[in-house]
Amino acid sequence: MMRSLIGKMSWFLLVILCFNNCYSQTEWALKKDKDGIKVYTGKAADSKFNMIRVSCKLNGSLSSLASILLQPEIQPEWVIATKTTKLVKRLANNHIYYYTIASIPWPLSNRDLIIDLWIQQDSLTKKMIIHANTIDKIIPPIAGLERVLFSQATWEVIPIAVNQIQVEYILKINPGGGIPAWVVNMFITKGPFESFYNLSKIIQEKRFQGQQFDFIKN
């Protein structure tokens, strides 16, 4: 039992150190500040595509957010430009694979991607870390769709009051398919802002209240 606990704590500390080291030195530029949602962009050292950071408070619990993220089929309700999403495999209560198709304006092809989503929590601080990264070779390429081979999202979530959480979200993505980086960077704040605005509303709905998970302490 003690060895298992030490292992879990070591893993969590490693995640926190990686998160802080990777992004604390990034120069973030505030691009949008509205309705309590702040959206920043930052230069990525290894990509022409800017990174995105979203900072906001949500009126919901850790479990409410987890419930939403672990039901990928409802993503079209809140994630902008999502055409369809389906669960591919549930590996554990806190770990899923899902497949999503994003609508892209003509004449570009729609994008699809497979995401590995994993939720963990530090039982002492209650800080919740969520990783949502692309994986491949789970579903073969589909004709007419451009596969996104790299997308890396990290959520750092802490409870700050009764039924209120602070969210720090960072996304690195390469949409592929020959879209010029300058075009993506020009409009890159629109989707995250609208998605988090939608999330701030949906998390307050009755269906996500009173959620409980054995891996989360609210």
Number of C-alpha atoms within 10 A of each C-alpha: 6 7 8 9 10 11 12 16 16 12 14 18 13 12 15 15 11 12 16 12 11 10 15 10 8 15 12 16 13 14 13 16 14 9 10 13 19 20 25 22 23 18 15 15 10 6 12 14 22 22 25 24 24 22 20 19 18 25 19 24 28 27 22 24 22 20 19 18 19 21 14 21 16 15 21 17 15 18 19 18 17 19 17 17 20 16 16 17 13 13 12 8 12 19 17 21 22 23 21 20 21 21 16 13 9 7 6 13 15 20 20 24 25 27 25 19 22 20 19 19 21 17 14 8 10 16 21 23 22 20 20 22 21 20 19 15 7 14 11 8 13 9 7 10 17 19 21 21 16 17 17 17 19 19 20 18 23 21 21 12 11 10 16 15 20 20 20 16 21 22 18 19 18 18 20 14 14 7 11 12 15 12 10 15 15 10 9 19 21 13 13 21 23 15 17 22 19 15 19 21 13 19 20 17 11 10 12 18 16 10 15 16 14 8 14 18 18 19
